[in-house]
Amino acid sequence: MGEAYLQLCDFQSAAQSYRQACYLDPEEKSFFHRLAFIYYIQGQCLYDKGMFLEALESFSKATELKPNFRSYQFRSLACLTALGRYNDSLKLVKQWLETDEQTADLFVLKARLHQQLSQVSLCYHSLKSALQLNPTCPEARGLMRQLKEAGEVFQQQARSKAVEGNLRDALARNNTSVQYSPERASYYLFRGTLHRRLKDFTTAIEDLIQAIELSELVPEDALGERQEGTEEIQEEAHTQLVLTYNDFAVHSFSRGFYKEAAMLLSRAIQDHRDASGLFINRGGDEIKYQEAAKQFTLAVKYNPGVSQYYENCLKAHYEGQKFDMAKEYAIKTLILDPTNNQVEPLLLRLFPGCSLPDILSSEMTHTLRSQLKDRINAHKQATSPVSRLTDTLGQLKVLDETDNQSEEALNEEEHTDT
């Protein structure tokens, strides 16, 4: 009778008939299997009609009768995802990974569920597990590539925000890039420098140490592609770590924690013994650099078109730990003298993780360029000798040529990227 009802697509009556058969002959396993199949067919019909909750109930009954039959469980999973119940779907997949043989496909499925739940870092690690089981799995590689590219986009946004001086937004975007690529050493290095500049020294130290460890232990990413510049990352991370210990010590000293400050300075010296010029416990050197900066600033005031004066101010402020002022003078020096090979490395160190075109095309540079032109113009009007006027016009010409060179470089870079 149950088969007759099944032919008529009367699944309720068919199921009732087979339930009666199971009750009368509980030892006959084929009755239970057939009842499970009826529930499965019923669930599939309901699913096709978009009745996902009712379909889930039918598939669940089929699974209870035949618990080791994976097809029934997959249909339950399909209903759960269609209903948006991703957490329940994820629990089901985790159970399969614990009880069954682990496969790349199951890890990819787990990764997609994490993606639906906006758990990007967990998505990454699931894909990494999939690629460890099957390095050529196309679905895993494709999704991992998407994560990597998205991380790079957020990282570029973070660096642009940092150049603009918007450190909080830069940090937020960098955090997102770390979620997309949680084993990318350069992302931790840049985040460490942001935390240092925001005076979150403990977190900065953690990130910088993480950058060093990743650059040493994870030379390749999950796609098997080598991380670029690992040696440079290690070197820069060590340098930033010393600066962080030093800044932390200064901060502690200013709050009266003298013992802690001394301990931090000792750690900085231990990590980088030849960087004694960076530390605040220089005493007389601190006063010397402040006085030097003051004198060079006067020189700039009386003749604002001489790049050497700006370079001197830059070095004095840098050695005196006045990094914000050092940034301005570094940019102004390079505006007046684009061929200055000594300033460029220092500028890149002041803006860690940023390229020279990024810095020169930033809003900060445009503002400083405008200020510099105005200052030179004012100086030109205030000086009457013809020779002074000629010199000033020459400096303005340099500014205009530099502006054009920067624009051409940026256009060339954009053309290259395209």
C-alpha positions as CSV (number, residue, x, y, z in Angstrom):
1,M,0.0,0.0,0.0
2,G,2.9,2.3,0.8
3,E,4.3,1.9,-2.7
4,A,0.9,2.7,-4.2
5,Y,0.7,5.9,-2.3
6,L,4.3,6.7,-3.3
7,Q,3.4,6.3,-7.0
8,L,0.6,8.8,-6.4
9,C,3.0,11.2,-4.8
10,D,1.0,11.0,-1.6
11,F,4.0,11.1,0.6
12,Q,2.1,11.5,3.9
13,S,0.1,8.4,3.3
14,A,3.1,6.5,2.0
15,A,5.1,7.4,5.1
16,Q,2.2,6.4,7.4
17,S,2.0,3.0,5.7
18,Y,5.7,2.3,6.1
19,R,5.7,3.5,9.7
20,Q,3.0,0.9,10.3
21,A,5.2,-1.7,8.6
22,C,8.2,-0.8,10.7
23,Y,6.1,-1.1,13.8
24,L,4.8,-4.6,12.8
25,D,8.3,-5.8,11.7
26,P,11.0,-3.8,13.5
27,E,13.7,-6.3,12.4
28,E,13.2,-5.6,8.7
29,K,15.7,-2.9,8.0
30,S,14.5,-2.4,4.4
31,F,11.3,-0.9,5.7
32,F,13.2,1.8,7.7
33,H,15.4,2.5,4.7
34,R,12.4,2.9,2.4
35,L,10.7,5.2,4.9
36,A,13.8,7.3,5.0
37,F,13.7,7.5,1.2
38,I,10.1,8.6,1.3
39,Y,11.0,11.4,3.7
40,Y,13.9,12.4,1.4
41,I,11.6,12.6,-1.7
42,Q,9.1,14.6,0.2
43,G,11.8,17.0,1.5
44,Q,13.1,17.4,-2.1
45,C,9.7,18.4,-3.4
46,L,9.2,20.8,-0.6
47,Y,12.7,22.3,-1.2
48,D,11.9,22.8,-4.9
49,K,8.8,24.7,-3.9
50,G,10.9,27.0,-1.6
51,M,9.4,25.6,1.6
52,F,12.8,25.2,3.2
53,L,11.6,24.8,6.9
54,E,9.2,22.0,6.0
55,A,11.9,20.4,3.8
56,L,14.4,20.5,6.6
57,E,11.9,18.6,8.8
58,S,11.6,15.9,6.2
59,F,15.3,15.6,5.6
60,S,15.9,15.5,9.4
61,K,13.5,12.5,9.7
62,A,15.3,10.8,6.8
63,T,18.7,11.3,8.6
64,E,17.3,9.9,11.9
65,L,16.3,6.7,10.1
66,K,19.6,6.5,8.1
67,P,22.1,8.5,10.1
68,N,25.2,7.5,8.2
69,F,23.8,8.4,4.7
70,R,25.6,11.6,3.9
71,S,23.2,12.7,1.0
72,Y,20.4,13.2,3.5
73,Q,22.6,15.3,5.7
74,F,23.7,17.4,2.8
75,R,20.1,18.2,1.9
76,S,19.6,19.3,5.5
77,L,22.6,21.6,5.1
78,A,21.1,23.0,1.9
79,C,17.9,23.9,3.8
80,L,19.8,25.5,6.7
81,T,21.9,27.7,4.3
82,A,18.7,28.6,2.4
83,L,17.1,29.7,5.7
84,G,20.2,31.8,6.5
85,R,21.0,29.6,9.5
86,Y,24.8,29.6,8.9
87,N,25.8,28.9,12.5
88,D,23.7,25.7,12.5
89,S,25.2,24.8,9.1
90,L,28.7,25.4,10.4
91,K,28.1,23.1,13.4
92,L,27.0,20.4,11.0
93,V,30.1,20.7,8.9
94,K,32.4,20.7,11.9
95,Q,30.7,17.4,13.1
96,W,31.5,15.9,9.7
97,L,35.1,17.0,9.9
98,E,35.4,15.4,13.4
99,T,33.7,12.1,12.5
100,D,34.5,11.6,8.9
101,E,37.6,11.7,6.7
102,Q,38.8,15.3,6.3
103,T,38.7,16.5,2.7
104,A,39.5,19.7,0.9
105,D,35.9,20.0,-0.2
106,L,34.7,20.0,3.4
107,F,37.2,22.7,4.4
108,V,36.1,24.8,1.4
109,L,32.5,24.4,2.5
110,K,33.5,25.4,6.0
111,A,35.4,28.4,4.6
112,R,32.3,29.6,2.7
113,L,30.2,29.4,5.8
114,H,32.7,31.5,7.7
115,Q,32.6,34.0,4.8
116,Q,28.9,34.2,5.1
117,L,29.2,35.0,8.8
118,S,31.9,37.6,8.0
119,Q,34.5,35.6,9.9
120,V,37.2,36.3,7.4
121,S,40.2,35.1,9.4
122,L,38.5,31.8,10.1
123,C,37.7,31.5,6.4
124,Y,41.4,32.0,5.6
125,H,42.5,29.2,8.0
126,S,39.8,26.8,6.6
127,L,41.1,27.5,3.1
128,K,44.6,26.9,4.2
129,S,43.6,23.5,5.6
130,A,42.0,22.7,2.3
131,L,45.1,23.6,0.4
132,Q,47.3,21.6,2.7
133,L,45.1,18.5,1.8
134,N,44.9,19.4,-1.9
135,P,47.3,22.2,-3.0
136,T,45.7,22.3,-6.5
137,C,42.1,22.5,-5.3
138,P,40.7,25.2,-7.8
139,E,37.9,26.4,-5.5
140,A,40.2,26.8,-2.5
141,R,42.8,28.6,-4.6
142,G,40.3,30.9,-6.2
143,L,38.7,31.9,-2.9
144,M,42.1,32.3,-1.2
145,R,43.2,34.6,-4.1
146,Q,40.1,36.7,-3.5
147,L,41.0,37.1,0.2
148,K,44.6,38.0,-0.7
149,E,43.5,40.7,-3.2
150,A,40.9,42.1,-0.8
151,G,43.6,42.3,1.9
152,E,45.9,44.2,-0.4
153,V,43.1,46.7,-1.3
154,F,42.5,47.4,2.4
155,Q,46.2,47.7,3.1
156,Q,46.7,50.3,0.3
157,Q,43.8,52.3,1.8
158,A,45.4,52.0,5.3
159,R,48.7,53.4,3.9
160,S,47.0,56.3,2.2
161,K,45.2,57.2,5.4
162,A,48.4,57.1,7.3
163,V,50.1,59.4,4.8
164,E,47.2,61.8,5.3
165,G,47.7,61.6,9.1
166,N,44.5,59.8,9.8
167,L,46.0,57.1,12.0
168,R,42.7,55.8,13.4
169,D,41.2,55.1,10.0
170,A,44.5,53.7,8.8
171,L,44.5,51.3,11.8
172,A,40.9,50.2,11.1
173,R,41.7,49.4,7.5
174,N,44.9,47.6,8.4
175,N,43.0,45.5,10.9
176,T,40.8,44.4,8.1
177,S,43.7,43.6,5.8
178,V,45.2,41.4,8.6
179,Q,41.9,39.5,8.8
180,Y,42.1,38.7,5.1
181,S,45.7,37.7,5.2
182,P,46.5,36.8,8.9
183,E,50.0,35.5,8.0
184,R,51.3,38.5,6.0
185,A,54.3,39.8,7.9
186,S,54.3,43.3,6.3
187,Y,50.7,43.9,7.6
188,Y,51.8,43.3,11.2
189,L,54.9,45.6,10.7
190,F,52.7,48.4,9.4
191,R,50.1,47.9,12.2
192,G,52.9,47.9,14.8
193,T,54.1,51.3,13.5
194,L,50.6,52.7,13.7
195,H,50.2,51.5,17.3
196,R,53.5,53.1,18.2
197,R,52.4,56.4,16.7
198,L,49.1,56.1,18.6
199,K,51.1,55.4,21.8
200,D,49.7,51.9,22.2
201,F,53.1,50.6,22.9
202,T,52.3,47.1,24.3
203,T,50.2,46.3,21.2
204,A,52.9,47.7,19.0
205,I,55.5,45.5,20.5
206,E,53.3,42.4,20.0
207,D,52.7,43.2,16.3
208,L,56.3,43.9,15.6
209,I,57.4,40.7,17.2
210,Q,54.7,38.9,15.2
211,A,56.1,40.5,12.0
212,I,59.6,39.2,12.8
213,E,58.4,35.7,13.6
214,L,56.2,35.5,10.4
215,S,58.9,36.7,8.2
216,E,61.2,34.0,9.6
217,L,58.8,31.1,9.9
218,V,56.3,31.7,7.0
219,P,58.4,32.6,3.9
220,E,55.5,31.6,1.7
221,D,51.8,32.4,1.8
222,A,49.0,29.8,1.7
223,L,49.0,29.9,-2.1
224,G,52.7,28.9,-2.1
225,E,53.8,32.3,-3.2
226,R,56.9,33.8,-1.6
227,Q,56.3,36.8,0.7
228,E,58.4,39.6,-0.7
229,G,61.1,41.5,1.2
230,T,61.2,39.2,4.3
231,E,64.8,40.3,5.1
232,E,63.8,44.0,4.8
233,I,60.7,43.4,6.9
234,Q,62.8,41.8,9.7
235,E,65.3,44.7,9.7
236,E,62.6,47.3,9.7
237,A,60.6,45.5,12.4
238,H,63.7,45.4,14.6
239,T,64.3,49.1,14.1
240,Q,60.6,49.9,14.9
241,L,60.8,47.7,17.9
242,V,63.8,49.7,19.3
243,L,61.9,53.0,18.6
244,T,58.8,51.5,20.4
245,Y,60.8,50.6,23.5
246,N,62.4,54.1,23.4
247,D,59.0,55.9,23.1
248,F,57.5,53.6,25.7
249,A,60.4,54.5,28.0
250,V,59.9,58.2,27.4
251,H,56.1,57.9,28.1
252,S,56.8,55.9,31.3
253,F,59.4,58.4,32.5
254,S,57.0,61.3,32.0
255,R,54.4,59.6,34.2
256,G,56.9,58.9,37.0
257,F,57.6,55.3,36.3
258,Y,61.3,55.6,36.4
259,K,62.2,52.0,37.0
260,E,60.0,50.8,34.1
261,A,61.5,53.5,31.9
262,A,65.0,52.3,32.7
263,M,64.1,48.7,32.0
264,L,62.6,49.6,28.6
265,L,65.7,51.6,27.6
266,S,67.9,48.7,28.6
267,R,65.8,46.4,26.4
268,A,66.1,48.8,23.5
269,I,69.8,49.0,23.9
270,Q,70.0,45.2,24.1
271,D,68.1,44.8,20.9
272,H,70.0,47.4,19.0
273,R,73.3,48.4,20.6
274,D,74.4,50.7,17.8
275,A,71.3,52.8,18.0
276,S,72.3,54.8,21.0
277,G,71.6,58.1,19.2
278,L,67.9,57.3,19.2
279,F,67.4,57.1,23.0
280,I,66.1,59.8,25.2
281,N,68.7,59.2,27.9
282,R,71.2,61.1,25.9
283,G,70.8,64.1,28.3
284,G,73.1,66.7,26.7
285,D,72.4,65.4,23.2
286,E,68.7,66.2,23.6
287,I,69.5,69.9,24.4
288,K,72.0,70.0,21.6
289,Y,69.5,68.9,19.0
290,Q,66.9,71.2,20.2
291,E,69.2,74.2,20.0
292,A,70.4,73.1,16.5
293,A,66.8,72.8,15.3
294,K,66.1,76.3,16.6
295,Q,69.1,77.8,14.8
296,F,68.3,76.0,11.5
297,T,64.7,77.1,11.7
298,L,65.9,80.7,11.9
299,A,68.0,80.1,8.8
300,V,64.9,78.8,7.0
301,K,63.0,81.9,8.1
302,Y,65.6,84.3,6.6
303,N,66.0,82.3,3.4
304,P,63.2,79.8,2.7
305,G,64.5,78.7,-0.7
306,V,67.6,76.8,0.4
307,S,67.0,73.0,0.6
308,Q,70.1,72.5,2.7
309,Y,68.5,74.5,5.6
310,Y,65.5,72.2,5.5
311,E,67.6,69.1,5.5
312,N,69.5,70.4,8.5
313,C,66.2,71.0,10.3
314,L,65.0,67.6,9.3
315,K,68.1,65.9,10.8
316,A,68.0,67.9,14.0
317,H,64.3,67.2,14.6
318,Y,64.7,63.5,13.7
319,E,67.6,63.1,16.2
320,G,65.6,65.0,18.8
321,Q,62.7,62.6,18.4
322,K,60.4,65.3,16.9
323,F,59.1,63.1,14.2
324,D,56.1,65.1,13.1
325,M,58.3,68.2,12.5
326,A,60.9,65.9,10.8
327,K,58.3,64.7,8.3
328,E,57.4,68.2,7.2
329,Y,61.1,69.2,6.7
330,A,61.8,66.0,4.9
331,I,59.0,66.6,2.4
332,K,60.0,70.2,1.9
333,T,63.7,69.2,1.3
334,L,62.6,66.8,-1.3
335,I,60.3,69.3,-3.0
336,L,63.2,71.8,-3.3
337,D,65.8,69.1,-4.2
338,P,64.2,66.0,-5.7
339,T,67.6,64.4,-6.4
340,N,68.6,64.4,-2.7
341,N,69.5,60.7,-2.1
342,Q,70.1,61.2,1.6
343,V,66.7,62.4,2.4
344,E,64.6,59.8,0.6
345,P,65.5,56.8,2.9
346,L,64.8,59.0,5.9
347,L,61.5,60.1,4.5
348,L,60.5,56.4,3.9
349,R,61.4,55.6,7.5
350,L,59.3,58.5,8.8
351,F,56.4,57.1,6.8
352,P,56.8,53.3,7.3
353,G,55.1,51.1,4.7
354,C,54.5,54.0,2.3
355,S,56.1,54.4,-1.1
356,L,57.7,57.7,-2.3
357,P,54.9,58.3,-4.9
358,D,52.3,57.8,-2.1
359,I,54.0,60.4,0.1
360,L,54.6,62.9,-2.7
361,S,51.0,62.7,-4.0
362,S,49.4,63.0,-0.5
363,E,47.3,65.9,0.7
364,M,50.1,66.7,3.2
365,T,52.6,67.2,0.5
366,H,50.3,69.3,-1.6
367,T,49.7,71.6,1.4
368,L,53.4,71.9,2.2
369,R,54.2,72.6,-1.4
370,S,51.6,75.4,-1.4
371,Q,53.0,76.8,1.9
372,L,56.5,76.7,0.5
373,K,55.6,78.6,-2.6
374,D,53.8,81.3,-0.6
375,R,56.7,81.6,1.7
376,I,59.2,82.0,-1.1
377,N,56.9,84.5,-2.8
378,A,56.7,86.5,0.4
379,H,60.4,86.4,0.8
380,K,60.8,87.6,-2.8
381,Q,58.6,90.6,-2.3
382,A,60.4,91.5,1.0
383,T,63.9,91.5,-0.6
384,S,64.8,94.2,-3.1
385,P,68.2,93.2,-4.6
386,V,67.9,91.8,-8.1
387,S,70.1,88.9,-7.3
388,R,67.8,87.8,-4.4
389,L,64.8,88.0,-6.8
390,T,66.6,85.9,-9.4
391,D,67.5,83.3,-6.8
392,T,63.9,83.1,-5.6
393,L,62.4,82.8,-9.1
394,G,64.9,80.0,-9.6
395,Q,63.5,78.2,-6.6
396,L,60.0,78.7,-7.8
397,K,60.9,77.1,-11.1
398,V,62.3,74.2,-9.2
399,L,59.0,73.8,-7.3
400,D,57.0,73.9,-10.6
401,E,59.3,71.4,-12.2
402,T,59.2,69.1,-9.2
403,D,55.4,69.3,-9.2
404,N,55.3,68.4,-12.9
405,Q,57.8,65.5,-12.3
406,S,55.6,64.2,-9.4
407,E,52.5,64.3,-11.6
408,E,54.4,62.5,-14.5
409,A,55.6,59.9,-12.1
410,L,52.2,59.3,-10.7
411,N,50.7,59.1,-14.2
412,E,53.4,56.7,-15.3
413,E,52.7,54.6,-12.2
414,E,48.9,54.6,-12.9
415,H,49.6,53.5,-16.5
416,T,51.9,50.7,-15.3
417,D,49.2,49.5,-12.8
418,T,46.6,49.6,-15.5
